[in-house]
Amino acid sequence: MRSDLDALMKKQKIDALLVTGPTQHNASMVYFTGLAHITNAFLFKKRAKAPLLIHPPMERDEAALTGLALRSFNDYPVAQYLQEAGGNAARSAALRLKKMLTDAGITKGSLALYGQTDLGGGWSLFSALQKEMPGFSIVGFPQDELLMQAMMTKEEDEVERIRRMGRITTEVVAETADYLSSRKVKKGILYKKNGDALRIRDVKRKIDLWLAERGAENPEATIFAIGRDAGVPHSAGAPEDILKTGETIVFDIFPCEAGGGYFYDFTRTWCIGYATDSALKLYYDVRSAYQQVMAALRGRAHFAESQALTCDIFQKQGHPTIREEPATEKGYVHSVGHGIGLRIHEKPWSGSTASETDRLMPGSVFTIEPGLYYPEDGMGVRLEDSVLAKADGTFEILAPYPLDLVIPARKK
């Protein structure tokens, strides 16, 4: 939680944070600023001190909405530092940032970097800053146990925002199911009202519209994949593929609040009209794993335990898993879940990168999403819900929705 940040900074021996970039679609910045509309900013957080936000002057009213201590870029005129640096652009930018850091009370120690910036420009700036401020140790994390660790456990207001996104998500899923069921079917193909065959791109356009009408967006797109593509876990689905009865459709939808706020993550697998025997067998195997893993969740448990259980279940069912065959591209090929929040993928992790801190702590929100994939057989099945670990040790699906496989098809 946000209240844990100073203790985590002390534990990781970090004296200050610097977050760069816009205040939308930039999770590290949004965590501090909310969804104010600022195109570029610097945020400084010294340990045991409140953050300082330095912002463009034209966005001063938006900056004020953050409730943070503020300064304007007008206080740091570019021309002044360019003259001081003798026209050297990299040194000029470093001198300007040095002054900002000094005004934030940050002059030495370890500085952890977060946010968004152009890779080349960032390298130039921070290399020059290191020369100007040799007392600094500039730090980045290959596996972040600082800010991402604080973000892993949510406060009540964060949970409510994720819950609201869950309601929006399931409303759109229900609209999608109704839309598919209302299409005419002829010789196993679904048709639009104008007589054209219904394609993946048509469904995705509807989904985008329904999300937008509810104040949400899906910046990382939607997975709506049929047949062979359903057997490739992150295949988004070929836009021109035609919707047909009887084939498995993996529908993985992960929208967020407009502007890059909190995400929700949800997957169902559908067959329109009917399911083949092989699809039913695969579905029942996945549903069994889903139910067993959900029932076995324990508060504060290491999330990797859920991954191990999932592999146990699928292996007993006779499916390959990545535990026994790490390079397998069929059977069970991914981890059973991940945290969600301002990022669609965040701590706690359940897979091979999970650390000791990746636990189902009270306030953590995470997915449970077992799946089986057989692209050569033209099918795949995944079931996914987003779950809250509660303080009393119980767990709550934040937006319940039926697990049904078959969607009724309209008769011609």
C-alpha positions as CSV (number, residue, x, y, z in Angstrom):
1,M,0.0,0.0,0.0
2,R,1.0,3.6,-0.4
3,S,1.5,3.8,3.4
4,D,4.2,1.1,3.1
5,L,6.3,3.0,0.6
6,D,8.7,4.7,3.0
7,A,9.4,1.5,4.9
8,L,10.0,-0.3,1.6
9,M,12.4,2.5,0.5
10,K,14.3,2.1,3.8
11,K,14.4,-1.7,3.3
12,Q,15.7,-1.4,-0.2
13,K,18.1,1.4,0.8
14,I,16.6,3.9,-1.5
15,D,16.7,7.6,-0.5
16,A,14.5,9.0,-3.2
17,L,12.3,8.2,-6.2
18,L,12.1,10.0,-9.5
19,V,9.1,9.3,-11.7
20,T,9.0,10.8,-15.2
21,G,6.6,11.1,-18.1
22,P,2.8,11.8,-18.5
23,T,0.2,11.3,-15.9
24,Q,-1.9,9.0,-18.1
25,H,-1.1,5.5,-19.2
26,N,2.0,5.6,-17.0
27,A,1.3,3.4,-14.0
28,S,4.1,4.6,-11.7
29,M,3.1,8.3,-12.2
30,V,-0.7,7.6,-12.0
31,Y,-0.1,5.9,-8.6
32,F,0.9,9.3,-7.2
33,T,-1.1,11.7,-9.3
34,G,-4.3,10.0,-10.3
35,L,-5.6,10.6,-13.8
36,A,-4.9,14.3,-14.1
37,H,-4.2,15.2,-17.7
38,I,-0.5,16.3,-17.7
39,T,1.6,15.6,-20.8
40,N,5.0,15.4,-19.1
41,A,6.2,15.9,-15.5
42,F,8.8,15.1,-13.0
43,L,7.7,13.7,-9.6
44,F,10.2,13.5,-6.7
45,K,9.6,11.4,-3.6
46,K,12.2,11.7,-0.9
47,R,12.0,9.1,1.8
48,A,9.7,10.2,4.7
49,K,8.7,13.2,2.7
50,A,5.6,14.1,0.6
51,P,6.0,14.0,-3.2
52,L,6.7,17.1,-5.2
53,L,5.4,17.4,-8.8
54,I,7.0,19.7,-11.3
55,H,4.7,20.3,-14.3
56,P,4.2,22.3,-17.5
57,P,2.7,25.8,-16.8
58,M,-0.2,25.3,-19.3
59,E,-1.3,22.3,-17.2
60,R,-1.3,24.0,-13.8
61,D,-5.0,23.5,-13.2
62,E,-4.7,19.8,-13.9
63,A,-1.7,19.6,-11.7
64,A,-3.6,21.2,-8.9
65,L,-6.1,18.3,-9.1
66,T,-3.4,15.9,-7.8
67,G,-3.3,17.5,-4.4
68,L,0.5,17.3,-4.4
69,A,3.0,20.0,-3.7
70,L,3.7,21.7,-7.0
71,R,6.3,23.7,-8.9
72,S,6.1,24.8,-12.5
73,F,8.6,24.3,-15.3
74,N,8.6,28.1,-15.5
75,D,10.8,28.0,-12.4
76,Y,13.5,26.2,-14.5
77,P,13.8,28.1,-17.8
78,V,15.5,26.0,-20.4
79,A,17.4,29.0,-21.9
80,Q,19.1,29.7,-18.6
81,Y,20.6,26.2,-18.2
82,L,21.5,26.0,-21.9
83,Q,23.6,29.1,-21.5
84,E,25.2,27.8,-18.3
85,A,26.1,24.6,-20.2
86,G,27.6,26.4,-23.1
87,G,25.0,25.1,-25.5
88,N,25.5,21.5,-24.6
89,A,22.0,20.1,-24.6
90,A,22.7,17.0,-22.5
91,R,24.5,18.9,-19.8
92,S,21.9,21.6,-19.8
93,A,19.1,19.1,-19.2
94,A,21.2,17.6,-16.4
95,L,21.8,21.0,-14.7
96,R,18.1,21.7,-14.9
97,L,17.2,18.4,-13.3
98,K,19.9,18.9,-10.7
99,K,18.2,22.1,-9.6
100,M,14.8,20.4,-9.5
101,L,16.3,17.6,-7.3
102,T,17.9,20.2,-5.0
103,D,14.6,22.0,-4.6
104,A,13.0,18.7,-3.6
105,G,15.7,18.3,-1.0
106,I,17.4,15.4,-2.8
107,T,21.1,16.0,-3.2
108,K,22.8,12.7,-2.4
109,G,22.2,9.0,-1.8
110,S,20.4,6.5,-4.0
111,L,17.8,7.6,-6.5
112,A,15.4,5.0,-8.0
113,L,14.0,5.7,-11.5
114,Y,10.5,5.0,-12.6
115,G,8.0,6.2,-15.3
116,Q,8.3,6.8,-19.0
117,T,10.9,8.5,-21.2
118,D,12.5,7.9,-24.6
119,L,15.3,5.4,-24.1
120,G,18.0,7.4,-25.8
121,G,17.0,10.7,-24.3
122,G,16.8,9.1,-20.8
123,W,20.2,7.5,-21.1
124,S,21.7,10.9,-22.2
125,L,20.0,12.8,-19.4
126,F,20.9,10.4,-16.5
127,S,24.4,9.8,-17.7
128,A,25.0,13.6,-17.7
129,L,23.2,13.9,-14.3
130,Q,25.5,11.3,-12.8
131,K,28.5,13.4,-13.8
132,E,26.9,16.6,-12.3
133,M,25.9,14.8,-9.1
134,P,28.6,12.1,-8.4
135,G,27.2,11.7,-4.9
136,F,24.2,10.0,-6.4
137,S,23.7,6.3,-7.1
138,I,21.1,6.0,-9.8
139,V,19.2,2.7,-9.5
140,G,16.8,0.6,-11.6
141,F,15.3,-2.7,-10.7
142,P,15.2,-5.8,-13.0
143,Q,12.6,-7.2,-10.5
144,D,11.0,-4.3,-8.6
145,E,10.6,-5.0,-4.9
146,L,9.9,-1.3,-4.1
147,L,7.2,0.6,-5.9
148,M,5.6,-2.6,-7.4
149,Q,5.7,-4.1,-4.0
150,A,3.8,-1.1,-2.5
151,M,1.3,-1.3,-5.4
152,M,0.7,-5.0,-4.9
153,T,-1.7,-4.4,-1.9
154,K,-4.6,-2.1,-2.6
155,E,-6.4,0.3,-0.4
156,E,-10.2,0.3,-0.3
157,D,-10.6,3.0,-2.9
158,E,-8.3,1.1,-5.3
159,V,-10.3,-2.1,-4.8
160,E,-13.5,-0.3,-5.5
161,R,-12.2,1.1,-8.7
162,I,-11.1,-2.3,-9.9
163,R,-14.5,-3.7,-8.8
164,R,-16.2,-1.0,-10.9
165,M,-14.1,-2.0,-13.9
166,G,-15.2,-5.6,-13.2
167,R,-18.8,-4.6,-13.4
168,I,-18.2,-2.8,-16.7
169,T,-16.3,-5.7,-18.1
170,T,-18.9,-8.3,-17.3
171,E,-21.6,-6.0,-18.7
172,V,-19.7,-5.8,-22.0
173,V,-19.2,-9.6,-21.9
174,A,-22.9,-10.1,-21.5
175,E,-23.6,-7.7,-24.4
176,T,-21.2,-9.6,-26.5
177,A,-22.9,-12.9,-25.7
178,D,-26.3,-11.5,-26.5
179,Y,-25.0,-10.0,-29.7
180,L,-23.6,-13.4,-30.8
181,S,-26.8,-15.3,-29.9
182,S,-28.9,-12.8,-31.9
183,R,-27.0,-13.4,-35.1
184,K,-28.6,-15.6,-37.8
185,V,-26.8,-18.8,-38.5
186,K,-26.7,-20.5,-41.9
187,K,-24.6,-23.6,-42.5
188,G,-22.6,-23.0,-39.4
189,I,-21.7,-19.4,-40.1
190,L,-22.9,-16.4,-38.2
191,Y,-24.3,-13.4,-40.2
192,K,-24.8,-9.7,-39.6
193,K,-28.1,-8.0,-40.4
194,N,-26.8,-6.8,-43.8
195,G,-26.1,-10.4,-44.9
196,D,-22.4,-10.3,-44.5
197,A,-20.6,-13.0,-42.5
198,L,-19.7,-11.9,-39.0
199,R,-16.0,-11.6,-38.5
200,I,-13.7,-11.1,-35.5
201,R,-13.1,-7.5,-36.4
202,D,-16.9,-6.8,-36.2
203,V,-17.1,-8.2,-32.7
204,K,-14.1,-6.3,-31.5
205,R,-15.5,-3.0,-32.8
206,K,-18.7,-3.6,-30.8
207,I,-16.6,-4.4,-27.7
208,D,-14.6,-1.1,-28.1
209,L,-17.9,0.8,-28.5
210,W,-19.5,-0.7,-25.5
211,L,-16.5,-0.1,-23.3
212,A,-16.2,3.6,-24.4
213,E,-19.9,4.1,-23.6
214,R,-19.1,3.1,-20.1
215,G,-16.0,5.3,-19.6
216,A,-13.5,2.5,-20.2
217,E,-10.9,1.6,-22.8
218,N,-8.7,-1.4,-23.7
219,P,-5.3,0.1,-24.6
220,E,-3.8,-3.4,-24.8
221,A,-6.6,-4.6,-27.1
222,T,-8.8,-7.6,-26.7
223,I,-8.2,-11.3,-27.3
224,F,-11.1,-12.8,-29.2
225,A,-9.7,-15.8,-31.0
226,I,-11.4,-18.7,-32.7
227,G,-10.3,-22.2,-33.7
228,R,-6.6,-22.6,-34.1
229,D,-5.9,-19.1,-32.7
230,A,-7.8,-20.1,-29.5
231,G,-5.0,-22.6,-29.1
232,V,-2.3,-19.9,-29.0
233,P,-2.8,-18.2,-25.6
234,H,-2.0,-14.6,-26.6
235,S,-3.2,-14.7,-30.2
236,A,-5.5,-11.7,-30.4
237,G,-7.6,-13.4,-33.2
238,A,-7.3,-12.8,-36.9
239,P,-9.6,-9.8,-37.8
240,E,-11.0,-11.5,-41.0
241,D,-11.8,-14.8,-39.3
242,I,-15.5,-15.7,-39.6
243,L,-17.5,-16.7,-36.6
244,K,-18.6,-20.3,-36.8
245,T,-20.7,-22.6,-34.6
246,G,-19.0,-25.3,-32.6
247,E,-15.5,-23.9,-32.5
248,T,-13.8,-22.7,-29.3
249,I,-13.5,-18.9,-28.8
250,V,-11.2,-17.6,-26.2
251,F,-12.5,-14.2,-25.1
252,D,-9.9,-12.5,-22.9
253,I,-10.9,-8.9,-22.1
254,F,-8.7,-6.6,-19.9
255,P,-9.9,-3.0,-20.1
256,C,-9.0,-0.1,-17.8
257,E,-10.4,3.2,-16.7
258,A,-10.2,5.7,-19.5
259,G,-6.8,7.5,-19.4
260,G,-4.8,4.5,-18.0
261,G,-6.3,3.9,-14.6
262,Y,-7.1,0.6,-12.9
263,F,-7.5,-2.6,-15.0
264,Y,-9.8,-5.6,-14.8
265,D,-8.9,-9.0,-16.3
266,F,-11.4,-11.6,-17.4
267,T,-11.6,-14.6,-19.7
268,R,-14.3,-17.0,-20.8
269,T,-14.3,-19.7,-23.5
270,W,-17.3,-20.0,-25.6
271,C,-18.7,-22.3,-28.3
272,I,-21.6,-20.9,-30.3
273,G,-24.6,-23.3,-30.7
274,Y,-22.9,-26.4,-29.5
275,A,-19.5,-27.9,-28.5
276,T,-17.8,-30.9,-29.9
277,D,-16.9,-33.8,-27.6
278,S,-13.2,-32.9,-27.7
279,A,-14.0,-29.3,-26.8
280,L,-16.2,-30.4,-23.9
281,K,-13.5,-32.6,-22.6
282,L,-10.9,-29.8,-22.7
283,Y,-13.4,-27.4,-21.1
284,Y,-14.2,-29.8,-18.2
285,D,-10.5,-30.3,-17.5
286,V,-9.9,-26.6,-17.3
287,R,-13.0,-25.9,-15.2
288,S,-12.0,-28.6,-12.8
289,A,-8.5,-27.0,-12.4
290,Y,-10.1,-23.6,-12.0
291,Q,-12.4,-24.8,-9.3
292,Q,-9.7,-26.8,-7.4
293,V,-7.2,-23.9,-7.5
294,M,-9.9,-21.4,-6.3
295,A,-10.9,-23.7,-3.5
296,A,-7.2,-24.1,-2.4
297,L,-6.4,-20.4,-2.1
298,R,-5.0,-19.5,1.3
299,G,-4.3,-16.0,2.7
300,R,-0.6,-15.0,2.7
301,A,0.3,-18.1,0.8
302,H,3.1,-18.0,-1.8
303,F,1.3,-17.5,-5.2
304,A,3.7,-20.1,-6.8
305,E,1.9,-22.7,-4.8
306,S,-1.2,-22.2,-7.0
307,Q,1.0,-22.6,-10.1
308,A,2.4,-25.9,-8.7
309,L,-1.2,-27.2,-7.9
310,T,-2.3,-26.3,-11.4
311,C,0.6,-28.2,-13.0
312,D,-0.3,-31.2,-10.7
313,I,-3.9,-31.2,-11.8
314,F,-3.2,-30.9,-15.5
315,Q,-0.4,-33.5,-15.4
316,K,-2.8,-36.0,-13.7
317,Q,-5.3,-35.3,-16.4
318,G,-2.7,-36.3,-19.0
319,H,-1.7,-32.8,-20.3
320,P,1.8,-31.5,-20.9
321,T,2.8,-28.6,-18.6
322,I,5.6,-26.1,-18.6
323,R,6.9,-27.6,-15.3
324,E,7.8,-30.9,-17.0
325,E,8.3,-29.5,-20.5
326,P,9.3,-25.9,-20.2
327,A,9.3,-25.3,-24.0
328,T,5.9,-27.0,-24.6
329,E,3.5,-25.1,-26.9
330,K,0.6,-27.4,-26.2
331,G,-1.2,-28.3,-23.0
332,Y,-0.6,-25.9,-20.1
333,V,1.9,-23.3,-21.2
334,H,1.7,-20.3,-18.9
335,S,1.4,-19.4,-15.2
336,V,-1.9,-19.6,-13.4
337,G,-2.2,-15.9,-12.6
338,H,-0.7,-12.5,-11.8
339,G,-1.6,-9.3,-9.9
340,I,-3.6,-6.5,-11.5
341,G,-3.9,-2.8,-10.7
342,L,-2.6,0.2,-12.7
343,R,-0.8,-2.4,-14.8
344,I,-2.5,-5.4,-16.4
345,H,0.4,-7.5,-15.2
346,E,1.9,-6.8,-11.8
347,K,2.8,-8.4,-8.5
348,P,2.1,-10.9,-7.1
349,W,3.6,-13.3,-9.7
350,S,2.8,-17.0,-9.7
351,G,5.3,-18.2,-12.3
352,S,9.0,-18.8,-12.5
353,T,9.9,-15.2,-11.7
354,A,8.0,-15.3,-8.4
355,S,10.0,-14.1,-5.4
356,E,9.4,-14.6,-1.7
357,T,7.3,-11.5,-1.6
358,D,4.8,-12.7,-4.2
359,R,2.2,-13.7,-1.7
360,L,-1.6,-13.5,-1.5
361,M,-1.5,-10.7,1.0
362,P,-4.7,-8.9,2.2
363,G,-5.5,-6.3,-0.3
364,S,-3.8,-8.0,-3.3
365,V,-5.9,-8.4,-6.4
366,F,-4.9,-11.2,-8.8
367,T,-6.1,-13.4,-11.5
368,I,-6.7,-17.2,-11.6
369,E,-6.6,-18.3,-15.2
370,P,-5.8,-22.0,-15.9
371,G,-5.9,-22.9,-19.6
372,L,-5.2,-25.7,-22.0
373,Y,-4.1,-25.2,-25.6
374,Y,-4.0,-27.5,-28.6
375,P,-3.5,-25.4,-31.8
376,E,-3.0,-28.4,-34.0
377,D,-6.5,-29.6,-32.9
378,G,-7.9,-26.2,-33.6
379,M,-8.9,-25.4,-30.0
380,G,-8.0,-23.8,-26.7
381,V,-9.8,-23.2,-23.4
382,R,-9.1,-20.6,-20.7
383,L,-11.2,-19.5,-17.7
384,E,-10.2,-16.4,-15.7
385,D,-11.5,-14.3,-12.9
386,S,-10.0,-11.4,-10.9
387,V,-9.9,-12.1,-7.2
388,L,-9.4,-10.0,-4.0
389,A,-7.6,-11.4,-1.0
390,K,-9.5,-10.1,2.0
391,A,-8.3,-9.3,5.5
392,D,-10.2,-12.2,7.1
393,G,-8.4,-14.7,4.9
394,T,-11.2,-15.3,2.5
395,F,-11.3,-14.5,-1.3
396,E,-13.8,-12.6,-3.4
397,I,-14.3,-12.7,-7.2
398,L,-14.8,-9.1,-7.9
399,A,-17.2,-9.5,-10.8
400,P,-18.8,-12.9,-10.9
401,Y,-20.0,-14.2,-14.2
402,P,-21.2,-17.7,-15.4
403,L,-18.6,-20.2,-16.6
404,D,-20.9,-21.5,-19.3
405,L,-19.2,-22.9,-22.4
406,V,-22.1,-22.9,-25.0
407,I,-23.8,-19.8,-26.1
408,P,-27.2,-20.5,-27.8
409,A,-27.3,-19.8,-31.5
410,R,-30.3,-18.3,-33.3
411,K,-32.1,-20.6,-35.8
412,K,-32.2,-19.3,-39.3
